Amino acid sequence: MRRLQRITNCVLTKNDKALLLQKPSRGWWVAPGGKMELGESIKESAEREFREETGLQVENVNLRAVFTIVIVENDQPVNEWMMFTFQATSYKGQLFEQSPEGKLEWKNISEVAKLPMAAGDRHMFSHVLHDQGVMHGTFYYTTDFDLVSYRLSTE
């Protein structure tokens, strides 16, 4: 029986840079984040996960995207999760030299689209870094994380 997982992440932007995390397993760049804990709001989860992975306390945190991510095998859903993406524009604290989750690096916003990442994250980063409002969508991936199809809308 599959269980719906809830994930939050946050894109911290400052001037023309975004703080990203490179995960060691695939070498993909992501927005710092992770699984929600019982009883947390999505905003509390995003702030906690960001702090645990970067050492920074984000401020001015706003919801920017909500996605359903479905993993399919033999045309059948085998896993599903919801991802809530926030953006922050200021922070307090000292950035970890090394995150427990991988390598942290400030990247020029202009180079983010060229980095290795999940195909759906390209849409998320493009929206958060260049557009306004909240994006909604669903991504369908294979178990190897090849993007099969997607649909997106913004408000």
N, C-alpha and C positions, 0 to 999 in steps of 0.2 A: 504494500500500500504506500503510495507516495504521499508526502506531506508537504504542504506549502511552506516554503522558507521565506522569511522576510529579511531583506538586505538593505542597508543604508550606506550611502557614501557621500562625500563632499568634495567639491572642486574649490580649492582656495586659489583666488586670483589676486595678484597685486601688480599694479601697473600693467606691463605687457607680458607677465609671466604667470604660470600656473604650477602649483606644487603637485607633482605626480609621484607614484610609487611603482617601481618595477618589481614584479613578482618573480622570484627565482625559478618557479616550475616551468613556465613557458617563455619567460623573458618579456611578457606583455606588460605594458604600462597601464595603470588603473588610477582611479581616484581613490584615496584612502577610505576604507570603510569595512563593513563586515556584518555579521548577523545580529539582528535585534535580540535583546534579552526580554524575558517575560515582564510585562508591565510597563515597558518603556514606550514613550511616544516616538514617532519616527524622527523628530528633531533631536530628542535626547539621545537616541541611538547614534545618529550621525555625529553629534558633537562628541560623545564618548569614544566611539570608534576612531574618529580623527585624532583625538588626544592620545589614545593608546598607541596608535601607529606612528604619530609624528612628534609627540611632545607638545604640540601647540593647542591652545584653546581658541577655537574659531569664534568670531563675532559677526554680527550682521548676516545671519544664516537664513537663506530663503530657499524654499522648495522650487526646483527647476524642472524636474522630470520624474515621471512615474512609469515604470515599464513592467510588463509581464514577460518573463523569460521561460520558454517551454523547451524542454529537451525531448527530442523525438527519436525513436528507434523503430524501424520497420513501419513508418508512418503512424506510429502510436505514441502519445505522450507518455514519458516515463518519469519525468521530474518537472517541477514548476516552481518558480519563485517570483516574488515581487521585489523590485528594486526601486528605492526612493532616493533620488539624487538631489542634493542641495548644493548651493554655491555660497561661499563666504568671501567677503572682501577685506576683512581685517582679522587680526589675531593677536594673542598675547602668548608669551612664553619663549622657550628656547627649542629650536628644531633639534631632534635627535640626530646624532652623527650617523647612527645606523638604526633603522627601524627593525623591530622584531619580524616584520613581514616582508622585508626586501630593501631595495635601494631607493632613497628619497632624493629627488632632484627638482630644482626649479627649472622649468622648461619654458622657452619662448612660446607664446601662444601660436605664433606663426609656424612653428615646427611640430606642434602636437599631432596634426593630421598625418604626418609622415612616420610616426613612431609605431612599432609593432604593438597591436592590441586586438581585442575581440572586435569583430566587424560591427556589432551593435554599439560598442563603446565609441566608435568613430562618429556615429549619429549623435550620441549623447554629448560628447565633447564639442562637436560642431555647434550644436544648439546652445549649450551652456556658455561657450566662449564667444559666440558671435551673434546670438539672437536673444530676443526678449520672451517673456512669458513662460508658461509651463508646457512641456512636451509630454504627450502620452503615447504609448505604443506597446506592441507585442513583437517579440523576436522569437523565431523558431530556429533552434540549433540541433545539429546531430550530437551524439554523445562525444564526438571528437571536437566539438565546438566549431564546426563549419556552419555558417549561417545559411539556412534553407530558405526562409522568407521572413518578411516583416511588414508591419503597417504602422504608420506614425501620424500623429496629428498634434497641432499646437493650439493653445488658447491664448 
